[in-house]
Amino acid sequence: MNTTRLASLLLLSTALATPAMAQDADTTGDATVAAQDGLADEGPEEGEAPEVSLPGEIVVTGRRSRDLVRTAPQVVSVLSSEQIARTGEGDIAGSLSRVTGLSVVGKGYVYVRGLGDRYSLALLNGSPLPSPEPLKRVVPLDLFPSSVIASSLVQKTYSANFPGEFGGGVINLTTKAAPRDGFFELKLGASYDSETTGQLGYTYFGSGSDWTGFDDGTRDVPAPLQAFFDSRERLSAGNVDTAPIAKALVNQNNSILQRYENLPANFSGGLTAGKSFDVGEATVGVIANFGYSNKWSSRGAINQYSLDSDLSTLQSDFYRISTDNRIVVNGLLGFGLEAGDSKVRWTNLFIRDTVKSARLSEGSRNQTIATYRRQNTGWYERQLLNSQIVAEMKPADGLSLDLRAGYANSQREAPYELSFEYARTNDPADPYGNYFVNVLDNGQRGDAEVSFSDLNEDLWSGSVDLSYELSASMVGTIGYSYADTRRTSSRRDFKFTAPTDFPLGVGMLRPDLLLGDAIIDYFDIELIETNEGNPAFVATLVNHAGYGKINAQLGDAFEIDAGVRYETAKEVVTPLVVFNTPGASTASTNLDNDYWLPTATVTWNVTPDMKLRFNASKTIARPQFRELLFQFYFDPDSNREYRGNPSLTDSKLTNAEVRYEWYFAPEQRFSLAGFYKKIDKPIESFITGTDLVTSFANAPSADLYGVELELQKHFDVFASRRIVAGINYTWSESQLNVKDGDPVAVYPASSTNAADFFRDGAPLTGQSKHIGNVQLSLEDRDSLSQQTLLLTYASKRVVSRGLSNANQPDVIENPGLVVDFVARQGIAMFGLDTEWKFEARNIFAKKHEEYQQFGDNRVDQNTYDVGRVMALSATVKM
């Protein structure tokens, strides 16, 4: 494949594909300019330029160089397809965890420099993405298989061509695009997890098509329940016969938890093919990708809570076994057109990520001798559909025009979240004291609940960017962007209740019999809706922005990239009127703000190989949709309940950075940076009340500062073998600034004193003081043969606040050190090129820990063992 021509076709940033539009060595009349930029002897040894699609331009001055980290006017990190392959990660979130200053928390949420996921902006081919997560507006990056991603660019200093909601950085994913030369790849893989494969787990039948990630209709909303929804009646009004609804909700397929004695191994497969055609003077390319993976994960977690300030007694103490079967189906269909200086790219991406969840927990609460056993079954569908068109044109000499339009839809459906709790009193005087009984009395001695939730989000976006070569050393760019996001979300929670004379013996029945038709009719079991306040809401965010920026070479030594962005945003979150009679609480939020966001980066080329960069900027962070809604939401992954605050407002950030860079050899570098961020009104979580509900509020202010360094070095070993060493480390410190009397707005709390909710000097949520990565790869430059050792470390960080009205310590996560090994080997077999990959993950079995600590007292809120994973895959290339 002619990869240089391919890169030219795929790169949608004209400056990257043709950097001479800004300034060629030839146009300066001074042959020393290329050497002055330290690029004169790089060409033969540099890797191919990664595919990158961005809004506006990255203007590259001096000679052509494919090292984007070096030539870009901002602070960027780039993972090419080869670097992603070296890490061996199956999704892009795992690959990004190797980038300097980045860490991945939970289900693929990327934290940049210790700032939470709210401060990270994710783009796909330069266009915004909707999120399928109820608690987030940012998309979890573990949704994106690495097989569909050509590159990932992380920019940590703000430039005006990006949205103003830019805290820690922007992550731009570029999908693979149509190739010049035809190819076909088939990949198959399997893996073993020491904590899951062949071990005991739990599951339930569900439907016959669950293995595909698609339900066969078994989980459709039953007709009686749909009729109730359509009637807009309230169950509490007493006008609805709940028996037909109750009898339609529980059956043996969705409620019987089954032991799975030997959980199966994980497997995956994928197909990728591409071809190009000449059509007259134009070239048309097509690429298609399909992937499927089926993964099991089982873990035994300790879930404890305390209401005491010193954590001396446990309010609840449970051990929970969770078994998740995760099925991911993804497809990519892309078309590319190149005609003269014009290039058009149409990309269509589909990702469906489904988790079939079964959980069984047992423990005690309220310091009683009773034992409680709870089972949960769930089916969680996350789906992303994205279609984008990008046109890159050169209407005239020195003029380039980029046009982008995109539509994205994300969905999350969770039908039939079923929960049953049985209680054993352990009381010798109780004739049923040795048996687990569920008498459906709202949790005193058992309960049964079912929930239906649905989220749909549409995002329309478009932008136009125009760049003009004002002189041989100056390029000006202006642009406009538009984004319209609309999310509707609903969650309906129902509880089964029995009369007080419900027989204990009947309460021993398994769930499907306990709530069988005859039992419901005979004992007059009723259904109540537990959240009639705001069960549904609609949220919109309409954004208009215009910007202008200049990139200029000031002599041989200095370069400036400066601009300003004017951005307006109207964010509205409103409860939907679900019932004929609206509820008393109709708290809504209407944020209508506009900002001027200036930014400037000055680069000083100290020597041909050394640079100093100085950046200053202003950016913002907005509250996420569900954080604004006064509605309860239970997150089964964190085992926590959340409720929003309609009084949240935007946060404002002032950013500064100084960076030293030394490019001492081709593809080798050292960098050292210091950064500082001042955040006005950061959005932070807090916990209050005996129900341990997490909510959100604007703290008065926060500071974040730190240092990061990176070293990339190659060592020749023997023949064509070399060692590629990559080391990065980030130290950061953050603190909330809270004084007594500082105001805070928490709906509907009576207190307006920020000190009642936040502790002065507390670190920001999600901020690790130390983050480090080491990559040591032995590889062959003449053929595919790589053996890579990967070490990732993150120090303790706050994942949730302690109970504020008890002045508890915060909940800490301890990611610690994780060691992985990846080996890739190319082998010619039967006339075909094949690639074999072996992975050993979490070699030292680092466990997951979330806990509170006060002196010798420790409360483990969500702690469990994480297994070692061994994986083998093969790819056939034709």
N, C-alpha and C positions, 0 to 999 in steps of 0.2 A: 504494500500500500504506500502511495506517495503521501507520507504523513505531513509534509510541509504544505502541500496543496490542500490536504484535508483540513489542517488547522486554519488555513485561509478561508475555507468555506464555512467552517463552523464558528469561528470567533465572530461574535456579533458586535464587538467593540471595534470599530474601524481602526482606531489607533493601535490596537494590539495586533491586528492582522497586517496593518500597514503603518508602522510607527513613523515612517518618514514624513507623513503629512504634517507633523509638528516641526521637525527639524532634522534634516539629513546631514551626515558628515560632509557630503558633497556640496550641499547648499551653503555651508558656512564659509567655504573657501579656505578652511583651515583644517588640514588633515589631523591636527593634534586634538581636535575636539573629541573624537572617538576614544583616543587614549586617555584624555583628561577624564572621561567618564568611566575609565577603567574597563572598557569593553573591547579593546582592540584585539585581544587574543582569546576571546571566549567562544567564538562561534563553533568550532569543531567539537568541543567537548560538552557543550550545553545540551540538556535534554530538550525534547520537543516542547513547544509552547502548549500549555494546557488549554483546553476549551473553556472560555470564560464569556459569559453573557451578562452584561451590566447595563443599567440605565446611564445615558450620557457616555462619557469617554474616560478612559485612563490614558492620558497623554504621555507618550514615552519620548524623551528627548535623547539626542545623541545617536550613535549607531544602533542598528537593530540588535536587540537582546531578547532572549526568551526567558530570562530570569525576571519574572514579574515582581517578585519581592524586592528586587533591587531597583528596577526602573520605574515602578509605580510612584506617583507623587505622594501617596499616603502610606501609612503603616499597614501592611497587609501580610497575611500568611495564606499560602496557596497549597492545597492538596491536589495534585494531579491524579489522573487515573492510576498511574504507576505507583504513586505514594499511597493511595488508598489500597491498592492491591497488596502492597508490602505489609500493611498492618493486618491484612487478612480478615478485617471485620465484615460482618454480613450486612450491617446497616451503617448509614453515614454518621449517626450519632457516635458510634464506637470509634470511627476513624477520627472524628473531631476531638475526641478526648485526648489525642496525642499532640494537639496544637498548643503552643505556648499560651498559658494563662486560661485555658479552657478546661472545664470539668463538666461531666454529664451526671445529672441527678434524676432519679426516678425513671420514668418511661421516656427517655430520650430528650429531656430538657437540658439545653446547653447553657451553662453559666460562664460568662466572660469576666475574668478578673474578679471573681468572687461576687459579682452582682447576679441577682436572681434572674429567672427566666424572663421576667417582665422587662428586663433591660437588654434583652437580646432580640434582634430583628432578623427574621428568616425570610429570604426571597428565593424564588425559583425562576431561573433565567431572567433575573432582574425585576420580576413582578411579584407583588405581595401574595401571601397564601392565607387561606382561612384555616381555622383550627377545628378539629373534631372533638376537642375536649371541653366539657362543660365548665371547668374551672379556669380555662386558659383562653387567651386570644392568640397566643403563639403556638405554632404547630410543633408537636413532638417529632424530633428528627429521626427517631427510630422507625418511623413510618417508611423511610426512604431506603430501599435496598441499594447497596453499593453498586449493584450490577447496572443500574439505570443512571448513575451519576458519573459524569465525565470529570468534574472538578468541583472543589469547594473552596471558595475564597472567603476569608475572614478579614474584615477591615475594622481596625480598632480606633482609628482616628476619623472624626466625622468630616465628610465632604458634602457640599450642598446638593449634589445630585441624588442623595439618598433621603428617604423619609426622615422627618425630624424626630420621630420616636426612636431615638438612637442613644442607648445608655452605655452599655459596655462595648457594643460593636454590632456589626451586621454580618450575617452569614448568607452568602449567595451561593446557591446550588445550581450548577449548570448540567442539564441532562445531556446524554449522548445524542448526537445529531447525525444526520444522514452522511454516509461515508462516500468517498470517491471510488473505492474498489469494493467489489462484492465480497461478502464473507458470511460464514454460518458457524455458530458456536452452540454446543450442547453441554450443559453442566449438570452433574448429579453429585449429591453429597449426603453424608450421614454423620451423626454425632452421638456421643455418649456423655451423660451427666451423672456424676457419682452420687448426687443426692436425689436423682430422679429415676434414671434408667434402671429397670429391673427392681425398683423399690416399690413399697406400698404407696398407693395414692388413692384418690377418690374421684369419682365421676358420676354422671347420670346419663340416661339414654338421650334425651332431647329429641332429635329427629334423625331420620335415616341419612340425611345429606350433610350432617354437621362437619364431616371430614373435608368438605369443599369450602367451608367458611360461609356457606349460604344455607339458611333455613329453608325447609321444603314447604313452609306455610303453617307448620304446627304451632309456631309462636305468633301467628297473626292475632291481633286483638279479637277476642271472642265477640260474637254478635251481641249478647246481652250487655257487655261492657261498652261496646261501641254505641249502642242505643242510649245507654246512660250518658255517655259523653255528649252525644248529639242533643240530648234533652236539656242540657245546661242546668240541670237540677242539682241541689245540694243534698247529700245523704243526710246531713244533720237536720234538714227540714222535716224529715220523716215522711216524705211523700213518695219514696221510691221503695219498691219491693226488692230487697237486696238478695234474696235467696237465689233467683236465677243467675245473678252475677256471680255470687259466691261459688255456686256449683260449677261454673265454667272455668274457674281459675286454677284449680289444683288437680293434677292427674298423676298417674304412675310414671309417665315419661319425663315430667319436669320436676318431680319432688322427691323421688326415691334416690337417696345417696347410696352409691354402690362402691364396695371395695374393689380396687384395681390392684391385684396382688403384684403384678410385674409390669410396671409402666414401660411402654415401648421406647425404642430409640427415636431420635429426631431424624428427619430426612428433608431434602429439598431438591429442586430441579429447576432448570431454566433453559430457555431458547433465546438466542439473539441472532438476527440476520439483517444484512444491509446490502443495498445494490444501488448503482447510479446508472443513469441513462442520458444520452445526448439527444436533445430535442432542438433541432436547428442549431442556433448559436448558444443555446442555454444548456445547462446541466441540471438534471433533476435527480435527487437522491432520496432513498426511502430507507428507514430503519424501523425494525419491529423487535420488541422484547416481550417475553412472557416469563413470569417466575412464580413458583409455588413453594411454600415451606410449611412444614407441620412439626411443631415443637411442643414438647411437654416440659413443664416445670412444676416441681413439688417442693414445698418448704414447710418446715415446722417452726412457727414463730411464737415467741413469748410476747403477750400483750398485757401490760400492766398499767394501772393508773393510780395516782394518789391525789388526794385533796389537801394534804398537809403541806405547810411551808417547808418543813424539814424532811418530807417524804418518809416519815417514820411508819406510817401504816398504808396499806394498799386498799384502795376503794374497790378495785377489781384485779383479778389475777387469772389469766386464761392462757392456755396453750392451744394454738390453732394450726391445723394442717391445711394448707391450701394447695390445690392442684389445678393448674391452668393448662389448657390445650390451646395453643395459639396457632392460627392458620392465617398465613399472609398470601394473598394473590395479587400480583401486580402486572400491569401491561403498559407498554410504551409504543406509540406509533408516531413517527416523526417524518416530515418531508422537508427537503431543502431544495432551494432553487437559486442558481447562480447564473447571472446574465450580465456580462461585462463587469462593471463596478457595483452592480446591485446584487444584494443577497436577501433572500426571504427564507424564513424558517417557521414552520408550523409544527408545534409539539403538543401531543396529547398524552396525558399520563393518567393512569387509573391505579389506585392502590386500595385494597380492602384488607383490613386487619381485624380479625375476629378472635375473641377469647371466650372459650367455654370454661367456666369457672365452677369449681366445687370446693366447699370449705366445711370443715368440721372442727369445732372448738369446744373445750371443756374447762371449767374453772369455777371460781367463787367470786362473790362480790358482797360488799357492805359488811365485811367481817362476820358473816354468818357461817354456820356449819353446812349450809346447803350447797349442793353442786349443781351447776347449770351446764347443759349441753346444747349447743346451737349449731344448726346446719344451714348453709347458704348454697343456693344454686343460681347461676347467672349466665347470661349470654350477651356479650358486649360487641357490637359491630361498629367499627370505625371505617369510614370510607372517604376517599378523596378523589375527585375528578377535576382535572385541570386541562384547559386548552388555551394555548398562547400562540400568537402570531407576532413575529418580529421582522421588520423590514429595515435593512441597512442600505442606504443609498448615498451616492456622491453626485449631486445634481450639477456641480461645477467644480473647477479646480479650487482646492483649498476649502471646500464646503462639504460637510457630511451631515446626513439626516438619519436619525433613528426613530422609528415608529414602533410602538408596542401596544398590543391590546390583548386582554386576557379575561377569561371567565373561569372561576373555580367554585366548586361546590363541595362542602364537607358535611358529613352526616355522622351522627352517633345514635344508635338505637340500643336500648337495653330493656327488652320486654321480659316479663316474668322473672324479675329479681325476687326470688322466694327466700324467706327466712323463717325457720321454725326453732323455737327454744323449748326444751323439756327440762324440768327441775326435779332433783332428788333431794328430799329434805334431810336425809340421814338421821332422822329423829326416831329413836327406838319406840316411842309411843305412837308413831304413825304407822298404821298397817301397810301403807304404801311407801314407807320411808326409804326402802332399799331399791325403789324403782323410779325410773325417769318417767315423769307424767307431764302432760300438757293439757291443762284445763282451760286454755284460751282466756285467761283473766288479765290480759294486758301486762304480762311480765311478772306477776306475783308468783305464779306457779305455771309458767309457760305462756307463749304467745305464738302467733302466726301472722306474717306480713307478706304483702306482695306489692311490687312497684313496677310502673311502666314509665320509662323516660325516653324522650326523643329530642334530638337536636338537629337542626338544619341551618346551614349558613351558606349564603351566596355572596360572592365577591366579584364585582366587575371592576376592572382597572384598565387604565390607558395612560400613555405618556408620549410625548414628543420631545426630542432633544436635537438641537441644532448647534453644530460646532463650525467655527470659521477660523481659518488661519489668518490672524490679523497681521502677522509678520513672520519672518523666517524663524523667530524664536518665541512667538506668542500665539496661543490658541484661546479663543473665547467660546464659551458654551452657554446657551440659555435653554431652559426646558420648562415644561409644564406636565404635571401628573394629576391624575384623578383616581380616586378609589371610593367605592360605595359598598359597604359591608352591611348585610342584614342577617341577623340571627334570630331564629325563633326556637325556644326551648321550653319543654314542659316536663314535669315529673308529677305523677299521680301516685300517692301512697295510700294503701288500704290495709286495715287490720281486721282480723276475724275475732269476734267476741262471742263468748258463750254465756248462758245464764249462770247464776251463782250455784245452782244445784247440779251443775254438769258432773256426771259420775267420774270418779278418779279412775276407775277401771277402763272406761272408754278413752280417757286421756292417755292411756298407754299405747293406743293404736299408732301405727306408722302414719306419716303425713297424708298420703293419698286416701287412706281409709278414715282417718280422723276428720277429714273434710270431704268425705264422700257424700253423694246426694242424699242418702237415707239419713245420715247423721245430721246434716244441715237442716233437713226438713223436720226430723223428729224432735231435735233439741232446740230448734229455732235459733240457729247460729246466725248472727248478723254481721254485716260488713260496715265498717265506718271508715271515712276518709280522714286521715290524720293531719293533712296539711291543706286545709281549704282556704288558707290566707292568700297566697300567691303561687298557685301551682304552675303557672306558665308566664312567660314574658317574651317581649320582642325587644331587640336591641339593634340600633343602627349607628353606623359611623360613616359620615360622609366627609371626605377629605379633598381639598383643592390645594395645590401648591405650585408655586413658580420659583425659579431660581436662576441665578446668573453666576458664572465663575470664570476665572481667568487662570490659565497655566502659562507661566512665562519663565524663560531662561534668562537670568540676569548675568550676562557675561559667562565665563566658564565655571564660576565657583558657586553661584546661587541659583536656586529655582524656587518659585513661589506658586502655590496652588491655593487660591483664595476665592471665596464666594459668599453669597448670602441667600438664604431660602426664606420665602414668606409662605406660611402654611396656615390654612384655616381648617378647623375640624369641628364638626357638630356631632357629639356623642349623646344619644338618647337611649335610656333604658326604662321601659315602662311595663308594668304588669299587664298581662292580657286579661280582658274580662271573660272569664271562663264560665261564670255562672249567671243565671238570670238576675240574681240579686248580688251585686258586687260586695266584696268584703270591706271591712272597716279600714284595713291598711292598703292604701294605694300609693305608697311611697315610690316615687320615680326620680330619675336623674336626668337633667338636661344641661350638658356642658357644651358651651359654644365659645370657643377660644380661637385666637389667632396669635401668631408669633413671628417675630423676625429672628432668624437663627444664623448668625454669622459664624464663619470658620476660616481659618488660615493655617496653612502648613508651609514652613520655610525649610528648604533643604540646602545645607551648605556642604559642597563637595570639598572636604578638607584636603584630601589627596586623591589621586586616581582611584584608590581602593577604599577610601573612608568617607562616610557621610555623617552629618549631624542633622537631625530633623527636629523642628520645633512646631508644636501644634497647639492651638487654642480654639475652643468652640463653645457654643451653647446648644443644648438639645433638650428634649422633653421625654416624659414617660406618662402614659395615660393609664387610668384604672381599667381593669379588664371587666368584661360585661357582667359576669356572675358576681364579681366583687361588689357591684353596684346594686344588686337586687337583694332586698330583705326577704330571703327565702332560704329554707334549710336545704342542704345537700350533703349526702353521705358519700364519701370517697372510699370505695372498698379496698383500694390499693394501700392507702395510708392508714386505713381504719379510723378516720377522723370525720367529724361532722363540721360543716362550714355554713356560715350565713353572711350575706353581704351587708354593705353599708352604703345607702344611697347618698350619703354626704361626702363621699370621696371626691377629691379634685386632682388635677394634673400635678405632676412633679416637674420641677425645672432643674436642669443640670448644667453646671459650669465645668468644663473639661480642659485639662492641660497635660502636655506630655513633652518630654525631651528624650531623644533616642540617638544613641551612637551605633553605627553600623560599620563593620570592617569585612570587606569581601576579599579575603586574602588568596583565593584561588577559585577557579571555575566551580560553580555549584557548592561552594564552601563559604561559610560566613560565621561571624560572631556579632552579636548585638547585645546592648545593655540599655535599658530604658527605665525612666522614672515617670510615674503618672499620678495625677491628683484629680479627684472629682468632688465637687460640692453639690449636694442634693438638697434642694429646698422642697419640703413637704414630701419626703419619701413615703410610699405606701408600704406599711408593715403589718404583719398579722399579730393578733393577741388572743388570749383565751381568758374567758371570764365565766363565772357562774358554775354551779355544781353539775350542769349538764355538759361541761367541757367542750363547748362549741367554739370553733375558731372563727374570728371575724377580722376585719381590716379597718385601718384608719391611717390618716396622714400624720406621721410623726413630725415634729417641728423642723428638724434638719438632720443631715448626716454627712460625714466626711469619709472618703475612701482614698487611700494613697498606697503606693507600693512601688516595687522594683521588679522587673523581669529581665531575664537574660536567656540567650539562646546560642548554641554552638552547633554547627554542622561541619563535620570533618571527614575526609576520606583517607584511608591508608591502603596503599598497595601492599599486597601480601605475597603472592607468587603468581607467575604467569598472568592470566587475565583476571585473577581474583583480587578483590579489594574488600575492605571493611568500611561500611558507611555508618558513621556514628552521629547520632542526633541527641542532644541534651538540652532541655529547657527547664527553667525554674521560675516561679512567680511567688514573690512575697507580697502580701497585701494586708492592710490593717483598715478596719472600718469601725465607726462608732456612731451611735445615735446621740444627738445633742438635745437633751430634755431638761428644762428648768421648771421648778415649781411655779405654776401660774401660766405656763405656755398653753395656748388654747388647742383644743382638739374637738372635732365634730364626729360624734358616734351616734347614729340613729338606732334606737330611740333612747339612749342612755341619758340620764340627767346630768352626769358629770361632764364638764367641758375642760377639765384639767388633764393635760397630756401625761403628767406624772402618774395618774391613776391607771394608765394603760401601758406606758413604756418606761424602761429604766435607762437613765442617763449612762452613756458609755457602753451600752450593749452593742454587740456587733450586728451588722445587717444580716438578715436571714439568708442562708445559703453561702455565706462568705467563708472560705477556707483561708487561713493565714498562709499556708504553704501548699503549693501545687507544683509537682515535678514530673517529668517524663524522661526516660532514657530509651533510646533505640540503638541497638547494635546489630548490624546486618552484615553477614558475610555473603557476597554476591559475585557472580561472574558477569563481566561486562560483555562477553561475546555470546552468551547463551542464557536462557532462563534458568537460573539456579540461585535461590536466595534462602538463607536461614537467618531469621530475625528474632532477637530476644527483646521483649518490650516490658518495661517497668513503668507503672503509673502510680503516683502517690498524691493523696490529698489529705490534709490534716483535718481535724475536727471542725465541724461547722454547725450552726444553728439551723434546724429544719422546722422548728415550731417553738412558739413561746410557752413558757410555763404559765400556770394559772396566775393572772395578774392580781386578782384580789386576795390571793394568798402569798404573793411575793415569792413564787416558786422559781427555782432555776430553770433555764431554758432547756428544751429538748435538743440533744446533741446527736449528730450522726458522725460516725468515725469511719470514713472510707478506707483509710490506711493504704497499705502497699499491695498492689495486685501485679503479679508476674505472669506474662504470657509468652508463648513461643510459637512462631509460624515458620513453616518451611514450604517453599514453592520450587517445583522442579519441572522443567520442560523435557518431554520424552517423545521421540518420534516412534510411532507404532503403526504398523500396517499402512505405511505411506501417509499417515496423518500426524499433525502436530497435536500433542496433548499436554495439558498442564495438570500436575498433581499437587494438591495442597494438604498439608497436615497442620492442625492447630492444637495446641495445648493451652487452655485458658484457666486462669485462676489456679495456677500450679500449687500454691501453698494454701488453697482453700480459705481465703480471707472471708470471714463472715460479715453479714450486714448487721450493723448496730445502730439503734436509735434509743437513747436513754436519757434520764435525768439523774443528776448526781448531787447529793448534799452530804458532805463529809463521807462517812462510810455507808450511807444509805443510797442505794441505787434502784431506780425503777426503769425496767426495760419496756419501752412502749411498743417497739416493733423490732425485735432482734431474732435473727434466724441464720442458720448455716447456709452457705452458698457452695455449690458443688464444683468440683473440677470437671472441665469439659474437654473431651477429646473429639476431634472432628477430622474427617477425611473427605476430600472432594476431588473430582476429576472433570476437566473441561476438554472437549474435543473441538478442534478448530479446523474449519475447511474454507 
